Amino acid sequence: MEHDLVVFVPGFLGTRLRRDGRDVWGEGGEALLGPGTSAPALAELALPAGLGDALPDERFRLAADELLTVPDSMPGLLSCMGYPDVRTALGDPVEGQYVPFPYDWRLSHRLVAGLLKTRVQRELARWCEQVDRHYPDRPDDPKVLLVCHSTGGLIGRHYLECAGGRETARALVTLGTPHRGLAQAVRLLTGHAVGDDEAPGGTAGPLNEALRDLALTLPSVAQLLPVYEAVRVEGKSRPRSVDDRRYPVPDLPTALVEDALSLDRRFQEAREAHRHTDTDGRLPYEVHVVGSRAFPTVRTVQLSSDGARLVTRLDDTLVAPGDGTVPGDSAVADWALQDGTAMRWIECRHADMASAAAVGEILTAIRKGDPPGGMLAGDEQISLFAPDTALAGEPFKVSVVGTGLQERNVRAEWWRVGRPGKQPVVFTATGSDLFRAELEAGPGKWVVQAMADRPHRADRKVVTLFAR
């Protein structure tokens, strides 16, 4: 395993999209935060209607050749802390053995899986010519260790089972992958990504409209729609799927629902077909699945009793344990777990999954051929709670929860993404296990990070502040 080619597939937002050297999403995302939010701020990111699984014409294409290295977020969907040192997290492979796969995260997962196939074939052939210099006593020819963060796992699994990549793979590792989709994609695509309580002062409406207009053109977002029963109707006890004919989700285009379900169906059919020819029905490669159940996560959307509108308020019945973005049960790869692969849980947010120390331990063990630990969460982890979005110039609350915090030197800092300098956060202890603070700042994407000793634990989150 140590001699295998290591290929890293980032998730949604995990690649810089550029035109003429400009960071197009970076500029558009910043423009969204100012007053007068409107769709033109994101016009350069939009794709032509009905693109499907095709590459866009030249005028719509963006350069996608560099991994994200700083935190970023799409309000109402997900965040990514970037991958500034992912090679080290992967066990620091020798020169030529590590291959990052940046890609245009706007495009269909089917299309990108085909691009991944082409890249892997080329890089594996190259590595096979070089491997003797570094691993002369290897037991066999190198294969591919595919490590995928977030939505990159949907691309990786489609490449393996639907695009002919399974014979090249030694192992697939998914980190916080929404194998069963995201309820938040429903909210984004219907214009309810950010609630009025998260962006007060009248900013939620224009912001949601701009985000929805963009998301409706991106095949990758539609393919994140949940394939589990993620819809509840007020007054009804039975959960429903997004393609329920009696209670269709208002303002959710049928074509997008069909695309998401067909992508999952195609994958499941390919997996089932291979199961009949695989020895004992077992995959020819290992699968290691990493997820989190440490944070409240939106799992369900709710419709009014007549099904005419989506209820935007969130309550405890609509959330479940997860990584803050992906519900725990959606992170489980049930298509692979029946092959004897253990699920591995860590106390980590979705955005941080690829850089967590516990994940580094898993990947190091996999590359050495050792069995990774099955449960990596600990009782002394701390959890930072802060809003995803808030109004610039108005105070918002953050809190840290953990065991015995008063004896663990709790401290925190926060900084605006893309700006130098960090500011301390002053907490007030409101109990032995709870610290609170109130923050206020101007428009921008801010990272809040909390730390505690005995043992060292940390948690951080991106908070997006909007102008009125």
Wavefront OBJ file of the C-alpha trace (Angstrom):
o trace
v 0.000 0.000 0.000
v 2.831 2.436 0.748
v 3.970 2.266 -2.870
v 0.540 3.131 -4.315
v -0.263 6.396 -6.085
v -2.163 8.738 -3.754
v -4.848 10.808 -5.522
v -6.723 13.504 -3.592
v -10.151 14.635 -4.829
v -11.407 17.812 -3.095
v -15.034 18.692 -2.528
v -17.392 21.459 -3.628
v -15.598 24.846 -3.379
v -12.294 22.989 -2.938
v -10.749 24.283 -6.183
v -10.056 27.888 -7.119
v -11.989 28.887 -10.252
v -10.137 31.563 -12.198
v -10.462 33.652 -15.329
v -7.443 35.677 -16.486
v -5.867 35.107 -13.085
v -8.893 36.388 -11.145
v -10.560 34.293 -8.458
v -14.095 34.367 -9.870
v -15.903 32.759 -6.925
v -13.795 34.752 -4.468
v -14.831 38.024 -6.096
v -18.448 37.012 -6.531
v -18.741 35.689 -3.010
v -17.354 38.929 -1.580
v -19.752 40.990 -3.700
v -22.664 39.059 -2.205
v -21.791 40.336 1.251
v -22.156 44.009 0.442
v -25.335 46.083 0.324
v -27.711 45.591 -2.578
v -27.054 41.869 -3.028
v -28.047 40.777 -6.531
v -27.498 38.021 -9.052
v -24.980 39.995 -11.209
v -22.382 39.402 -8.486
v -22.367 35.728 -9.507
v -22.990 36.085 -13.245
v -19.522 34.833 -14.250
v -20.044 31.589 -12.344
v -23.359 30.654 -13.933
v -23.477 27.886 -16.534
v -25.831 27.691 -19.540
v -29.229 26.169 -18.887
v -29.583 22.472 -19.602
v -25.833 21.800 -19.688
v -26.255 18.367 -18.117
v -23.130 16.208 -18.309
v -21.391 18.241 -21.025
v -18.455 20.612 -20.835
v -19.537 24.247 -21.264
v -18.534 26.336 -24.253
v -15.277 28.237 -23.968
v -16.960 31.465 -22.815
v -18.356 29.677 -19.748
v -15.194 27.815 -18.819
v -13.016 28.696 -15.854
v -9.485 27.567 -15.036
v -9.548 24.987 -12.245
v -5.948 24.028 -11.557
v -5.294 24.928 -7.916
v -6.662 23.541 -4.658
v -8.286 25.945 -2.222
v -5.806 26.873 0.510
v -7.860 29.271 2.678
v -11.330 28.922 4.221
v -14.348 29.618 2.033
v -18.086 28.995 2.067
v -21.261 29.096 0.029
v -23.860 30.534 2.413
v -26.606 28.086 3.217
v -24.871 25.038 1.713
v -21.394 24.240 3.039
v -17.946 25.498 3.995
v -14.420 24.308 3.239
v -11.383 25.213 5.313
v -9.102 24.627 2.349
v -6.230 22.208 1.867
v -3.032 24.125 2.650
v -1.121 21.032 3.783
v -3.111 18.068 2.529
v -0.014 16.249 1.310
v 1.311 16.028 4.868
v -2.104 14.881 6.075
v -1.916 12.083 3.506
v 1.300 10.772 5.037
v 3.721 12.911 2.980
v 4.126 10.652 -0.092
v 7.432 10.883 -1.957
v 7.893 13.165 -4.945
v 5.628 12.130 -7.791
v 3.493 9.820 -5.662
v 0.908 12.414 -4.630
v -1.545 13.766 -7.215
v -4.084 16.482 -6.353
v -7.095 16.573 -8.660
v -8.479 20.122 -8.815
v -11.607 20.422 -10.969
v -14.495 22.749 -11.784
v -16.901 22.031 -8.929
v -19.823 23.537 -10.848
v -19.954 20.630 -13.286
v -21.809 17.311 -13.237
v -20.294 14.604 -11.046
v -20.646 12.201 -13.981
v -18.560 14.464 -16.196
v -15.889 15.062 -13.562
v -15.671 11.311 -12.882
v -14.700 10.862 -16.532
v -12.068 13.585 -16.232
v -10.748 11.870 -13.106
v -10.446 8.605 -15.034
v -8.304 10.265 -17.709
v -6.075 11.900 -15.105
v -5.631 8.720 -13.058
v -4.741 6.627 -16.104
v -2.044 9.122 -17.109
v -0.614 9.579 -13.615
v -0.637 5.882 -12.745
v 1.258 5.031 -15.948
v 3.816 7.701 -15.062
v 4.147 6.472 -11.467
v 4.611 2.855 -12.592
v 7.696 3.992 -14.500
v 9.119 5.795 -11.439
v 8.116 3.552 -8.538
v 11.245 1.324 -8.617
v 13.411 4.262 -7.567
v 11.489 4.641 -4.303
v 10.069 1.178 -3.579
v 12.356 -1.445 -5.154
v 11.114 -4.212 -2.833
v 7.398 -3.623 -3.316
v 5.185 -6.745 -3.269
v 3.248 -5.860 -6.419
v 2.620 -3.130 -8.988
v 1.196 0.121 -7.670
v -2.496 0.878 -7.688
v -4.400 3.974 -6.601
v -5.328 5.133 -3.112
v -8.204 7.529 -3.771
v -8.843 9.997 -0.937
v -11.978 12.100 -1.383
v -13.297 14.951 0.732
v -16.970 15.888 0.789
v -18.623 15.767 -2.653
v -15.336 14.502 -4.068
v -16.451 11.116 -2.727
v -19.469 11.126 -5.051
v -17.096 11.693 -7.957
v -14.666 9.056 -6.715
v -17.257 6.336 -6.252
v -18.825 7.069 -9.663
v -15.395 6.822 -11.283
v -14.790 3.463 -9.632
v -18.129 1.770 -10.230
v -19.473 3.505 -13.361
v -16.414 4.708 -15.296
v -14.191 1.634 -15.174
v -11.855 2.721 -12.392
v -12.366 -0.137 -9.949
v -9.545 -2.320 -11.278
v -6.972 0.449 -10.745
v -7.933 1.119 -7.115
v -6.389 -0.267 -3.945
v -8.684 1.724 -1.669
v -11.243 4.501 -1.556
v -11.365 6.817 1.468
v -14.337 9.182 1.797
v -14.208 12.030 4.313
v -17.578 13.557 5.132
v -19.070 12.530 1.793
v -22.869 12.989 1.488
v -23.453 9.519 0.059
v -27.214 10.036 0.419
v -27.336 13.758 -0.313
v -28.015 16.966 1.605
v -31.289 18.488 2.790
v -29.589 21.878 2.555
v -29.501 21.470 -1.237
v -33.308 21.570 -1.199
v -33.291 24.858 0.693
v -30.665 26.371 -1.607
v -32.445 25.369 -4.832
v -35.796 26.670 -3.613
v -34.490 30.036 -2.449
v -34.419 29.346 1.289
v -30.730 28.674 1.942
v -30.386 31.419 4.557
v -33.240 31.966 6.995
v -34.476 35.377 8.104
v -33.133 34.665 11.596
v -29.640 34.088 10.138
v -29.525 37.222 7.942
v -31.831 39.775 9.563
v -32.473 43.250 8.305
v -34.026 42.194 5.006
v -30.836 40.694 3.537
v -32.027 37.084 3.341
v -34.421 37.602 0.415
v -32.000 39.124 -2.124
v -29.201 36.823 -0.977
v -31.307 33.683 -1.356
v -32.518 34.810 -4.767
v -28.955 35.349 -6.000
v -27.778 32.018 -4.613
v -30.749 30.156 -6.097
v -30.282 31.735 -9.535
v -26.684 30.524 -9.555
v -27.378 27.081 -8.072
v -30.083 26.310 -10.624
v -27.432 26.455 -13.362
v -24.931 24.175 -11.593
v -25.409 20.428 -12.223
v -23.287 19.594 -9.168
v -25.749 21.261 -6.776
v -28.776 19.431 -8.162
v -26.869 16.166 -7.758
v -26.625 16.867 -3.999
v -30.384 16.571 -3.502
v -31.170 13.924 -0.855
v -32.041 10.425 -2.032
v -33.297 9.495 1.432
v -36.718 10.519 2.798
v -35.819 14.091 3.693
v -39.222 15.820 3.497
v -41.829 16.137 6.223
v -45.300 17.628 5.872
v -46.872 19.426 8.833
v -49.460 17.173 10.435
v -48.193 14.034 8.673
v -46.123 11.385 10.425
v -44.508 9.706 7.420
v -41.354 11.242 5.912
v -41.278 11.547 2.143
v -38.738 11.764 -0.665
v -38.139 14.810 -2.852
v -39.895 13.064 -5.762
v -43.095 12.401 -3.810
v -45.926 13.063 -6.268
v -48.543 13.961 -3.688
v -46.371 16.527 -1.936
v -43.751 17.807 -4.405
v -41.404 20.414 -2.931
v -42.588 23.840 -4.127
v -40.191 25.664 -6.487
v -37.915 22.622 -6.824
v -37.645 21.861 -10.571
v -38.631 18.306 -11.446
v -35.711 17.963 -13.860
v -33.215 18.571 -11.042
v -34.867 15.956 -8.844
v -34.782 13.426 -11.672
v -31.097 14.121 -12.319
v -30.122 13.566 -8.683
v -32.095 10.347 -8.432
v -30.821 9.051 -11.775
v -27.203 9.671 -10.717
v -27.719 7.646 -7.546
v -29.706 4.980 -9.386
v -27.007 4.576 -12.044
v -24.401 4.133 -9.329
v -26.477 1.614 -7.387
v -27.221 -0.370 -10.553
v -23.538 -0.496 -11.485
v -22.619 -1.607 -7.983
v -25.271 -4.336 -8.041
v -24.139 -5.575 -11.463
v -20.551 -5.821 -10.230
v -21.675 -7.599 -7.082
v -22.848 -10.546 -9.189
v -19.425 -10.972 -10.786
v -17.181 -10.067 -7.825
v -15.821 -12.916 -5.753
v -18.284 -13.460 -2.905
v -19.848 -10.151 -3.931
v -16.948 -8.242 -2.392
v -15.435 -5.122 -3.859
v -11.960 -5.523 -5.413
v -10.783 -2.494 -3.414
v -11.073 -1.447 0.224
v -13.451 1.303 1.309
v -12.840 3.416 4.414
v -15.619 5.814 5.389
v -15.076 8.691 7.820
v -17.887 10.817 9.201
v -18.972 12.825 12.224
v -21.996 12.878 14.515
v -20.763 15.611 16.844
v -22.769 18.592 15.571
v -26.432 19.427 14.929
v -27.050 19.098 11.186
v -30.054 19.854 8.996
v -31.425 16.482 7.869
v -34.997 17.302 6.907
v -37.022 20.056 5.260
v -40.623 20.713 6.173
v -43.615 21.657 4.043
v -46.800 23.351 5.207
v -49.785 21.068 5.820
v -51.148 21.720 2.326
v -47.708 21.276 0.744
v -47.869 24.743 -0.790
v -44.763 26.212 0.815
v -41.500 25.254 2.450
v -41.376 26.107 6.154
v -38.159 28.063 6.628
v -37.849 27.914 10.400
v -35.659 25.153 11.798
v -36.504 23.185 14.927
v -35.160 20.098 16.677
v -37.304 17.762 14.579
v -35.449 18.791 11.407
v -31.886 18.301 12.637
v -29.864 15.213 13.498
v -26.298 14.400 14.558
v -23.765 15.002 11.795
v -20.739 17.074 10.858
v -22.690 20.343 10.642
v -23.294 19.835 6.913
v -23.741 16.105 6.257
v -26.125 14.138 8.509
v -24.418 11.109 10.026
v -26.621 8.594 8.225
v -25.942 10.275 4.864
v -22.185 9.934 5.433
v -22.528 6.148 5.726
v -21.638 4.332 2.496
v -24.189 1.537 2.786
v -23.199 0.289 -0.670
v -19.764 -0.608 0.747
v -20.383 -1.298 4.435
v -22.070 -4.592 3.630
v -18.663 -5.671 2.300
v -17.326 -5.599 5.859
v -15.900 -2.074 5.898
v -16.198 -0.343 9.283
v -17.547 3.173 9.599
v -15.153 5.495 11.424
v -16.524 8.400 13.427
v -14.528 11.430 14.490
v -15.562 14.638 16.240
v -14.859 17.009 13.377
v -16.761 19.471 11.245
v -17.342 18.851 7.571
v -15.149 21.774 6.506
v -12.192 20.476 8.525
v -12.475 16.786 7.729
v -9.496 16.561 5.347
v -7.087 18.226 7.784
v -8.122 16.614 11.074
v -5.336 14.883 12.991
v -7.494 11.801 13.448
v -7.938 11.525 9.682
v -4.173 11.739 9.245
v -3.833 8.777 11.604
v -6.359 6.808 9.554
v -4.604 7.548 6.266
v -1.175 6.721 7.687
v -2.480 3.349 8.896
v -4.111 2.603 5.538
v -0.927 3.373 3.620
v 1.046 1.071 5.922
v -1.508 -1.684 5.547
v -2.505 -1.506 9.212
v -6.147 -1.560 10.371
v -7.315 1.977 11.195
v -9.007 2.600 14.509
v -12.764 2.154 14.471
v -13.801 4.964 16.824
v -11.702 8.098 16.922
v -13.996 10.463 18.808
v -13.057 11.367 22.358
v -14.960 12.580 25.391
v -12.731 15.635 25.742
v -13.435 17.166 22.328
v -14.778 20.737 22.418
v -17.558 22.102 20.217
v -17.802 25.677 18.959
v -21.299 26.963 18.220
v -21.718 30.044 16.034
v -24.192 31.068 13.318
v -23.387 30.285 9.699
v -24.495 33.790 8.747
v -25.201 37.025 10.615
v -25.663 40.739 9.986
v -22.494 42.842 9.789
v -22.264 45.548 12.422
v -24.622 43.702 14.774
v -23.494 41.482 17.680
v -23.837 37.727 17.362
v -23.208 35.024 19.954
v -20.696 32.193 19.993
v -20.202 29.510 22.608
v -17.830 26.664 23.411
v -19.040 23.451 25.017
v -16.821 20.718 26.453
v -15.981 18.687 29.522
v -14.313 20.581 32.399
v -13.576 23.713 30.373
v -12.760 25.889 33.400
v -9.654 23.790 34.024
v -8.539 23.585 30.385
v -7.289 27.067 29.443
v -10.016 27.884 26.937
v -9.035 30.566 24.443
v -10.185 31.634 21.001
v -9.338 33.916 18.104
v -10.990 35.052 14.934
v -9.893 36.570 11.652
v -11.279 37.702 8.353
v -10.430 35.377 5.472
v -7.865 36.954 3.185
v -6.766 39.588 5.714
v -3.681 39.412 7.952
v -3.931 39.434 11.721
v -6.009 37.569 14.270
v -8.096 39.026 17.072
v -8.608 37.383 20.473
v -12.085 36.331 21.579
v -12.894 37.001 25.237
v -15.136 34.310 26.714
v -17.218 34.363 29.858
v -17.646 31.095 31.746
v -21.327 30.367 32.394
v -20.676 26.937 33.877
v -17.934 24.369 34.145
v -18.663 23.095 30.631
v -19.849 26.238 28.800
v -18.176 29.467 27.703
v -19.907 32.305 25.805
v -18.854 35.416 23.888
v -20.414 38.114 21.740
v -18.732 39.289 18.536
v -19.301 42.039 16.008
v -17.523 42.906 12.744
v -17.908 44.243 9.215
v -18.970 42.309 6.112
v -16.847 39.336 5.124
v -16.108 35.681 5.760
v -14.677 35.239 9.235
v -13.132 32.181 10.884
v -13.736 31.688 14.608
v -11.436 29.138 16.262
v -11.554 27.874 19.852
v -8.945 25.775 21.659
v -8.656 23.973 25.004
v -5.939 21.954 26.758
v -5.832 18.504 28.433
v -5.608 17.135 25.804
v -5.337 19.780 23.113
v -8.652 20.074 21.300
v -9.841 22.654 18.778
v -12.898 23.512 16.734
v -13.465 26.251 14.178
v -16.163 27.570 11.921
v -16.687 30.041 9.067
v -19.195 32.787 9.852
v -20.382 34.936 6.927
v -21.413 38.505 7.788
v -23.646 40.483 5.405
v -24.243 44.198 5.055
v -27.794 45.523 5.103
l 1 2 3 4 5 6 7 8 9 10 11 12 13 14 15 16 17 18 19 20 21 22 23 24 25 26 27 28 29 30 31 32 33 34 35 36 37 38 39 40 41 42 43 44 45 46 47 48 49 50 51 52 53 54 55 56 57 58 59 60 61 62 63 64 65 66 67 68 69 70 71 72 73 74 75 76 77 78 79 80 81 82 83 84 85 86 87 88 89 90 91 92 93 94 95 96 97 98 99 100 101 102 103 104 105 106 107 108 109 110 111 112 113 114 115 116 117 118 119 120 121 122 123 124 125 126 127 128 129 130 131 132 133 134 135 136 137 138 139 140 141 142 143 144 145 146 147 148 149 150 151 152 153 154 155 156 157 158 159 160 161 162 163 164 165 166 167 168 169 170 171 172 173 174 175 176 177 178 179 180 181 182 183 184 185 186 187 188 189 190 191 192 193 194 195 196 197 198 199 200 201 202 203 204 205 206 207 208 209 210 211 212 213 214 215 216 217 218 219 220 221 222 223 224 225 226 227 228 229 230 231 232 233 234 235 236 237 238 239 240 241 242 243 244 245 246 247 248 249 250 251 252 253 254 255 256 257 258 259 260 261 262 263 264 265 266 267 268 269 270 271 272 273 274 275 276 277 278 279 280 281 282 283 284 285 286 287 288 289 290 291 292 293 294 295 296 297 298 299 300 301 302 303 304 305 306 307 308 309 310 311 312 313 314 315 316 317 318 319 320 321 322 323 324 325 326 327 328 329 330 331 332 333 334 335 336 337 338 339 340 341 342 343 344 345 346 347 348 349 350 351 352 353 354 355 356 357 358 359 360 361 362 363 364 365 366 367 368 369 370 371 372 373 374 375 376 377 378 379 380 381 382 383 384 385 386 387 388 389 390 391 392 393 394 395 396 397 398 399 400 401 402 403 404 405 406 407 408 409 410 411 412 413 414 415 416 417 418 419 420 421 422 423 424 425 426 427 428 429 430 431 432 433 434 435 436 437 438 439 440 441 442 443 444 445 446 447 448 449 450 451 452 453 454 455 456 457 458 459 460 461 462 463 464 465 466 467 468
